[in-house]
Amino acid sequence: MKLMVIGSGGREHAVIRKLKENPAVETVYALPGNGGIAADAVCVDVGAKDIDGAVRFAKENAIDFAVVTPDDPLALGMVDALEAAGVPCFGPDKKAAVIEGSKVFAKELMKKYAIPTARYEVFDDAAAALGYVRTAPLPTVVKADGLALGKGVLIAQTHAEAEEAVKSIMEDKKFGASGDRIVVEEFLTGPEVSVLAFTDGKTVKPMVSSMDHKRAHDGDEGLNTGGMGTVAPNPYYTDEIADVCIQTIFQPTVDAMAAEGRPFKGCLYFGLMLTPDGPKVIEYNCRFGDPETQVVLPLMESDLLTAMMACRNGTLADTEVRFSQKHACCVVVASDGYPEQYEKGYEIGYDEGISAQVYVAGARLEGGKLLTSGGRVLGVTAVADTLPGAIQAAYADVEKVHFANAFYRRDIGARAMKAREE
């Protein structure tokens, strides 16, 4: 089979590596991929949002199956266009991808179908929003309605910060048209959990849980990033909590989308808060998370391509989805200054003896050398029988990766270790 994976990050690298384990896979094309992905796939100079270019390439190269992973092309209708051209796809169509593309839609869906989430208000007028947040309970959460590269959520500790958040999103257009509407919601407390789930629009099969680390610096200090590391499974996510989530959140969400005439087929990401009142939804994503994918897929024992095809074909109920009982840790190595200003173009080198998986997110090939080209450059993922073993192995191999201007958090997994002692 010839496969096509849309995207260019560490998540796509992890997906491609896993897909290649299926012996039926002959060639994987990455559109556009990156310099590190080029070691595992044929990179094609077609942008992730270039729908016409992707359709043209798929038809010219007789692609058997396409995997659309980033949020933007999903929200723009990449799956719709490829399917219309006769190319089977993994990923939701445009109507279903709105569950991530519009936070207002997601909140109103949860309200309509009694899916537990934070209390909220919606505003499309800045003056009305400012009037509300001046007296809102603190802390309060201000969210841009549309896609914002994972950075459209601002947590305000004071009323002044809440006002500034509204102004930056709605008046200064920090996130462009994504901030034409906002959601202001109550601040939930409790451990956060990420759960990715396969679904074919009817059946839902969750993957192993994970714990993301969003802040740039140790101790959860600094700015929000796309994610500085992950561990799996998440120790807070017990079997009992998993059962509650299936019954009150996962299956009801899939059923709600079907009832709305928007059946969701693909990977549905549940960002959860385990509050004193039970699990609640913080956010939905319409695709694999990054860097959660980099710890979840290495623990998958069953075949990824088979599961993806079952999601597309509506046969997930009859398809095995199995994960190991081991633990995984991913440490992201980034360019100093990320997520704000950072320099690019530094050569990446590896020492011998790296046993972990290295998933490249932001690098380009130039003159046979791998050079940094992004904020998050790569992720080092180790799998072990225990969580301490996975953390130790990941950090041991991080020391074997070198480029000028590199930085990484040194406490990935520390919260998970603490949770095991509680």
N, C-alpha and C positions, 0 to 999 in steps of 0.2 A: 504493500500500500504506500501511496504517496500522501503525506500529511502537510498541512499548512498551519502554522501557529502565528497569530497576529499579536504583535507586541515586542518590547525591546528591553525588558527588565529582568531582575533576578527571579521573579515569579515565573516568567516565560522560560528561563533557563531550567528551572526545576521541573516544569511541566514537560519540556522537551526531553530531558534526561529520563523521566519516568515513562513517557510514551515509547521511547526507543527500546524499552525492555520487552515490548511485544515483538515476537519474532516475525510477525507479518509486516512490520514496518520496514520499508526499504529506504525511503528518503524523507527527511523532515525539512521543510523550508520555513524560515523565520522571516516575517515581514514586519519591521525591518531587521530585527535582531540586533546584536551588538558584537563588538570585537571578541568577547569571551564566548558568546553563544556560537560564534563561527567554528569553534572546535567540535560542536555537537550537531550543527545544522547548517544548511546552505542559506546564508543571509541574502536577502533580496532587497534592493533599494526602493521599497514601497512603504510609505508612511502608514502608521497604524490607523489613521483616520481617512486614508485614501481608499474609499469604498470602490470607486470605479477601477482603480489600479489593482486592488485585491481581486475583484471579480475577473478582470482581464487576465491576470496572472493564473488564477485558478483554472480558467477555461483553457488557456494556452498550454498549461502543463498537466492537464487531466488529473487534478487533485481529487483524491478519493474522499478525504474528510478534512474539515477545517475546524480549528479551535480558536475562538475569539475570546481573549482573556481581559483586555483593559476595559475600563468603564466607558470611555468616550466613544469608541467605535460601536459598542453595544447600544448605547443611548442614541447614536446616530442611525442605527438600523443596518449595521454591517451583516448581521445574521440574515435579516430579511432579504437583502440583496443577493447574498451568496446562495441561499436556498432557492430564490427565484431563478437563479442561473443554473440550478441543478446540482449545487455543491452541498452535500450534507454537512451540518454544523453542530458543534457543541457551543451552547450559549443561548441566552434568552433573546427573543425578538424585541423589537423596539417597544412594543406595547407593554411587555413584561419588565424590561430594563428600567422603566420609569420608577420602579420601587427604590432604586438608588438615585436615579436622575432627578427626582423631586422629593425632598424631605417632607413637603406639605402633603403630597400624595400618600407617602408612607404613614405619616401620622394619622391622616384621616382614614386610611384603610384599617389601621389598628383600632381606632376609636369605633368604627362601624362594626367591626367583628370581635370586639372585646378582647383584643390581644394586649396583654399588660405592657404598658410603657409609661413614660413620664407625662404628667399633666403639661399642657402646652397652649399657646396662643399663636395665631398666624397673622402677619401684617404685610400689606403691600404699600403702606403709606408710612414714610419715615417719621412724620410728626406724631402719628398715633403710636408708633412703636416706642418713640422716645418718651412719650407720656406714660406708657405702661411700665417701662423698665425703671423709671425714676422711683417707683414704689414697689417693684417686684420683690419677692422674697430672695434673700441672698444665701449662698451664691446662686447665680442664674446662668443659664446656658443660651447663647445666641448662635443660631445656625443659618447660614445661607441656604436657600432652597435647592439650588442646583449643584452640579459637580464643581469641585474646587480643589482637585488634586489632594484630597484628604485633609485639607487645611482650613475648611470652611466652618469650623466649630470653635467658638470662642467662649471661654469660661470666665465670667466676671465675678470678682470677689466683693466689689463695691458698686454702688449705683453709678458712680462716675465711670467706672470701667465698662459697665453695661451700656451707658450712653455712648461711650467711645466705640464700642463694638458695633452698635447700630449704625453710627455715623460712617464708620470705615466700610461697612458692608453695603449699606443702602445709599449713602450720599457720595462717598469717595470711590465707590465701585471697586473695592479691593479685589473682588472676585468676578468683576464684570457683570454680565446679565444674570449670573447665578444668584446675585444678591438683590434682584428686583423684588423678591419676596423673602421674608425670613420667618423662622420659627423661634419663638422664645419659650423655653421649657424649664421645668423645675430641675434642680440639681439632684441627681440620685447618688446614693452612697452605697459602697460595698465593693467586693472584688469584681473586676472585669474579666469576662471570658469571651473568646472568639470561637465560634463553631461554624465551620464550613459544612455544607450539606449537598449531596447530589439529589436532584429531583427531576422527575420526568413530567411534572405537572399534576401528578396524582400521588405517587409514592415519594417519601422523603427518607433518605438514608444518610444520617450525619457521619461526618468524618471524626477523627480524634480531635479533642479540644486543644486550644493553645492559649498562651498568655503573651500579649504583645507589650513592647516597651516603647511608648511613643515619644517621650521626652528626649532631648538631645544628650543630656548629661547624666552622670551618676546620681543616684538618689532621686530620680524622677524630677530633676531640675532642668531649667532651660526651656527652649521653644519646643512646640509640637513639631514632630517630623512625620515622614511617611512610615516610620518604624525603625528602631535601632537594634532590634533583636527579638527573638521569640524562644519560648520553650513549649514543649508538648509532651504529655498531656498537661492540662492545667489542673493542679492539685485541688483547687477549690471546686472543680466541676465533678462532683461525686455521681455515682450511679443513680442515687435517689433524685438529685437535681436534674440529671439527664432525662429521667422519666417524666418529671414535671414539665420540662422544656418541650419534649415531644408532644405532650398532650395539650399544653396551653399556648405554645408559641409556634413550633416548627410545622406540625401538621395543619393547625388552624391558618397559618399564613399561606401555605400552599393551596389549601382549600379556598381561602378568601380570594386569592389571585384568579383561580379557576372560575369562581362565582362571578367575578368582575369581568369575565371574558378576556382575561390576560394570563392564560396558563403559563407558568414559569417552568422552563426546561433549561437545566444547566447547573451551575453551582450557585447556591444561595448562601450568602454569608450573614450570619447572625452575630451582631455585636451586642453582648448581654451585660447587664449589671445584676449581680446577685444581691438584691436589697434585703433589708430585714422583713419586707413584705413579700419576698419571693422573687424569682427571676423576672426581669423586665427588659424589653428591647431598647437599646440605645440607638442602634442604626441597623439598616439593611444595606448590604452591597450585592450587586447583581453578578458577582464574579469571585474568583479566588482572591484571597487577601494577599498582600505583600508587606511584610515577609512571612506571614503565617504559612503560606504554601511551602516555604523552604524547610519547615519542620514537619508539616503534615504528610506530604507526599513521600519522604524517605521512610515513614512508618507504615505506608500502605503496602500490604502483602498481596492483595488481589490486583488484577490488571486495570490500569487507568483507562486505556483506550476502550476496553470492553464496557466499563462503567459509563464513559462518555457517550458511546454509541447507544447504550441502553436508555440514557436520559433523552437523547434525541428521538429514539424510536418508540418510547413509551413502554419499555420492558424492564424497568428498573426493579420491579417487585420480584422478578425471576432471576436477578443478576446478583452474584456474590460481591459484596463490598466488605473487605476484611483488613483490619489494622493490627499490627503487632503490639505486644505489651511493653515494648521498650520505650525509651525516652529520647528526645531529640532537643538539641540546643543550637540556635543560629545566632551568631554575633555579626552584626553589620559593621563593616569597615567603611568609613565615609571620608569625604574631603573636609579638612578643617574649615570651619565657617558655615557648613551646612546646618540648617536649611536656608541660610541667607546667602551672603556672598562667599564664593570659594573659587580657587584657581584650578585649572584643568591642565591636562597634557603631561602629567608625570608618568614615567614608566613604571609598570607593575612587575614585580619579580616574586618568584616563589622559591623557597628552599626545598631541598629534597625531603621526602619522607612525610608529605602531607597525606594523612589518611582520611580526613574529613572531605565532604563534598564542598567545593567552592562554586557558588553560583554568582556569575558576573552580572551586575546591574547597569553600571555606567562606565563603559570602556570602549575604545575604538582601536582598530588595528591600523598601524601606519609604519610602513617600511619593515614589516615583520615584527614590530614591537607592539605590545599591548599598553595603551596609554589611558589614563583616567579621563573621563569625559562627562562625569555627572557628580551629583552630591553624594548619593549612596553608591559606592563603587562596586562592592561585592559583599556577599554573605558567606560565612564559613559555618557549615552545619555538621555536627557530629551526632552519632547515634550510639547509645550505650544501654546496658541493662538497668542502670539507675540514673536518676536525675543528676546527682553529684558527678557521676562518671561522664555524662554527656557534656555538662558544663566544663569540666576540667579538660576534656578532649578537644572541645571547640576552642577554648582559649589557648591551648598548647599549639594548635595549628594556626591560630590568628598570628602568633609570633613568627610564623614562617612565611607570612605574606608581607611584602614591603613595597611602599611607594612614598615619596615625599609628600608631606601635608596630610598624612593619614591620621584619623582619630577614631576611637570606638569607646563605647561604654564598657566599664570593667565590672559591672554588677548585673549583667543579664542572668536571670534565673535566681537572683538573691531573694526576691519576693516569694517565688515559688518554694524555695528552700525554707523560708520562714513559715510559709503556710503549712508545711508538713509538720512543723513543730507545735502549731496552735491546737 
